[in-house]
Amino acid sequence: MLMNDGEKVAVFDPRGALRFENAPVSARKKDLAGLRLGILDNSKWNANKLLRGAAAALGEDIDFAEVNYYVKHSFSKDAAPELIERIAAENDLVLTAIGDCGSCCSACVRDSIALERLGVPSAVIITTEFARETELTRQAVGMKALEPVVIAHPVSSITAEEVAQRVAQIKEQAQQVWLGTKAPLQVRVELQ
């Protein structure tokens, strides 16, 4: 920009520019039989029931080589890097839950992205109420292509019958995530 006296002055746009990385997900599996399944429980209410139920339901159709369970003791924080590395070393696929509130949802998504970056296809379970937050977290952390498993909300105060309904949703979608056949999550934001 030139001033009246001919002197040049630099002017900076205070709005800045957002640049997001968009790393690809890890290679999807062609077949699930004979693979090692890792289960990462974030210790929220009913996460264990959903994950154990889903592992049993998935095991009805898939002959896993083994199923390994892991628990992180703070649902609102990312899993420790050492735990993520251990899970990646010991498993071929991961199922993690549950994202049914703000901080636990974003932490679960970040855990899945960390595992994906280490080459392990990961199915993160979230509820319908947190689909938009999941989309924003995937974009901010740099892996928009990570498809979540989306189940009905709520999770913390559900009956055994409702747990079974959600397990059926997980069983179908988790396989689609690992095989790369799940349709992209469509989030609609209504402005008021």
Disulfide bonds with the S-S distance in Angstrom:
none
